[in-house]
Amino acid sequence: LRNLILTGGDVALGVCKALDISNLTILDELLPGIPLSITRYKSDPLNIMTKAGGFGQADTLYKLMARFKNYEE
């Protein structure tokens, strides 16, 4: 597990709780208002992009996935 795209605050909170993630460090802003963060999961780095559920246009997720690929190892 290296990268996650989480949409909606409840989803982001639920996934972080399930994975026992308690902190995120913001690395970049992929699109206005949409941060890319990093954390540790099972001692490995994990990139997490979070987007508010009702935020963005119809093609926002497509654009984010293209930008997110720049951060893959």
N, C-alpha and C positions, 0 to 999 in steps of 0.2 A: 504494500500500500504506500504510494508516494504522493498522490494528488487527489484532492476532493473538491468538488464543486457543490456547494450547499446553497439552496434557495429557500428563503423564509427563515425568520428568526427562531420559530419553534423547531424547525428541522435542524438548524445549526446547533441550537442548544441541546437537543436530544442526541444528536450524533456525538457531540463533544462529551456529553455525560456518559454515553455508552462506551466510548473509547477511553474514558478517564483522562480527558484533556482538560486542563484547568487554566491554560494561558496560551495566548497567541501573540506573536510579534509581527506587526505589519511590515511588509517588505516593499510594497508598491501599490499603486492604484491602477488597476487594469483598465477600467473605464471610470468616468466621474461617479463617485459615490460607491464604487465596488472595489474593496480592498483584496489584496492577496497577502496572506499571512503564512507564517511558518511556525511549527511547533515540533515536538518530539512525540513519536508513537513507537513503543517497543524499542527504544533507544535509537531509532532512525528518524531522519528529518521527514516531515510531512507538510506539504504545501496545501493550504486550504483557502479557497476563494469563497467569499460569502456575498450573497446578493439578497436584498430585501425581496420578499415574495411578489409584491405588486410593482416592483421597480423595473424600469427599462422598456425597450421596444420589443417588437416581435422577434427581431434578429439578435437580441442582446446575448442570449446563451451561445449562439453560433460565434459571435465576435469574441466572447470570453474564452471559449474553447480554443480558438485560434491564438489568442494572446497567451493563454495558459501554457500552451505547448512550448513557449520560449523558456519556461522555468523547469521543464522536465530534465532530469539528469541523463 
